[in-house]
């Protein structure tokens, strides 16, 4: 009975899956596609030369045993290695290779040529160079397997290529290559709160045991300015401090993409790949930038696989969780979920107060009184980066004017930073306008008095604060004598109800509204 190539390969997979771990099986064997069976020769298609090298280096015995069980002692295996994924107009291109690298290497002239101006389907394909271009800033430092350096890419490497393009020499010292880390980003000055506790705890675990925890990869996501970059760089700095021999690299997804494009243009894709394959801990910031960049994603996919399989740590940040990332390949998104995904949220009031105090202490500035710190913490509530910007401005003003930070200085600094619906319509303006209309003082609006005319004016002022500023209910309550957010909610609802039911009151509110109308 003739065997079908699919049946033969299915039998091989059953045998192999019983011998190796589930993760290795999923990574290295599920992507393989059986192509044909001619006589006793089974041809399987692998997605890249990297797969070919890796299978032959690590799983050749398992493949031979599985093939023997299915086809007997005469069974042979051949590879169809994809070197160009093609596109809608051009079909994929593949190169047939024997099952052992000890056989004669194919003539490069026999390989199909890629489309003009584009990289091959898997940028890791092709002959390897011993030189590994170290893509740091705008220059490159080439390192041969013996550690000889040619500054800025100068000099030609004449050493014979290694048997496997991934058998590159390790950097003799990880500190030879700048990690692109900001040394000021540490766990010591990363303030922990309910908004980031899980992410910080996971980050510290990864920093202490990179590549050996279940948090690999670690994906940290959240909005702009919430401290993602600080956290992941703190991980890198901790690894460098405790294991200086490790090669830690921080890079933004945008820079990674630009480096890859440059390597394609310079025909140095192999150098690019070899450089990243040496990394012990890779920190990729803003991974969402890889969206809709197919070739770059494919390169990162293979780098990710190699590093993960080698027990290296991968840390990433994103502005949203993996399930909401658009324009990224499913196979990448699937790998992002292998480890831990943790979010960072907007800091709560207590965390903002701690950030303010910590920042001022670091800058050597006397911490202002509690009411000044509370005012600042209540005024900037959505973004840590924005809050730190205000603090930096206050520190500069305090140093230049040689005066302590007080409430007036804080209000002046916030005037140009807090985003309002209308620049002139801020809380102070609303309070002064409403107080003047009802012929009372601003202090009474913030007072504990329950006199009817004052309560009405206070409720109207809160109503306009809710509709004409970007402040939260909690912040509005703080500026009205430290009242609870539920009081603000009640006031807004009371004014809304009166506007609907009392014509005289509605006319008063409409008259005041004109004073806050956008010019």
C-alpha positions, 0 to 999 in steps of 0.5 A: 500500500502506497503511503501518502506524504501527509500520512508519513509526516503525521506519523513522524510528528507523533514520534517526535512529539513524544521525544521533545518538549511541547514548546520546542515541538510547537516552535520547530515542528508545527510550522513545517509543511510536508511537500511530497513523497517520491519513492523513499524520499520525503520532502518537507518545507521549512519557513527559512534557512534558520529552521533548516540550520536549527533542525539539523543542529538540534533535532536531526536524530529525532528526525532520522528515528521518526523517518525510519519508523515510517519508511524504514532504513531506506527512508531519506529526508530533503528540505524545501527551504523558503527563501522568498515568501512572494506576494499576490503576484509572485509565488513563494520561492524555495531552495531544496537542500540535503538533510546534512550540512556535511554534504556539498553546499549548493551553488549560490548561483542556483538559488532563486533571485529575490524581487528587485529592491526587496529582502528575501522572504526570510532575512536570515537566509543566505550565507553567514558572515563571521562578522556580526555588525553591532548596530549601535546608534548610527555606527557599527562595530564588527566583531569577528569570532576571535573578538577582533574589532574593526571600528565603524564597519571598516575593514573586510572580514576574510575569515571562513564562514562558520558551519551554521550562521548562528554559531557566532562568537559571543561578545567577550564582554557585554559592556563592549556594546552600549546597552542604550539604557538610561542609568537613572531608570532604576527600581529604586526610583520607580514608585509602586502603587496599585496602578503598576504593582503587578508589572513592577513585581514581574519586572523585578522577578525577571531582572533577578532571574532573566530567561528562567522565569515563566515571565518570558516574554514579559509584555508591559502595556499602558497609555502614554507617559505612565512609566513603561519605559522606566520600568523596562529600562530598570529591568535592564539596568538591574541585570547589568548591575548584577550580571555585567557579563550579560549583553543587555540591549534596549531598542525602540521598535522604530529604531529596530525597523530603521536598522533592519531597512538600512541593513537591507539597503546595504546588503548586511541583513545577516550582520543585523541578524547575527548582532541581535542573536547575541543578546542575552536580554532584549528590551523592545519598546513600543512593539506596536510600531511593527504593525504592517511591516511584514518583513521586519516582523518576520525578522523579529519573529525569527530573532524572538524564536532563537532568543526564547529557545536559547533561554534569553529574556525578552521584554516588550512594551506596547500601548495596548494589550496583545489582543488589541494590536492590529497589523501584527501577524498571528504567529507573533501575537501568539508568542507574545502570550507565552509569558506574562502580560501586565498593564500599568494604569494612571497613578492614583492620588497616593501614588502621585503624591509619592512621585512628587515627593520622591522627585523633589527629594532626588532633585535636592529641593525642600518638599513643600507643605502637604497642601501644596503637594496635594494641590499638585497631585490633584491637578495632574492626574492622568500622566506621570510624564506630565506630572514630572514635567510640572515638577521639573518646571517647579524645581527650575523656578525654585532654583532660579528665583531662590524661593521655596515652592508655594501654592502660587508658584504651583498654580503659575506652573500649572497655568500653561500645562493643565489641558482645559477645554478653554484656556481661560476657563479654569477652576479659579476663573469659574469660582471667581465668576460664580462667586461674583454672580451670587455676590459671595466670596470665593472663600465661602464656596470652599467653606463648610457653611450650609447656608442655602445661597452659598450651597446653591452657588457652590453647586453651580460652580461645581456644575460648570467645573465638571462641564468646562474643565478636564478635572476629575470629580475628585479633583474638583471636590478637592478644590472646593474645600476638600469635598468628596467626589460624591458631593460633586456628583450630587451637586452636578445632578441637582443643578441639572434637575433644577435647570429642567424644572425651574425656569428662573434658575435655568435663566441664571445658569444660561446667563452664567454659561455665556461667560464660559462660552468659547470665544 
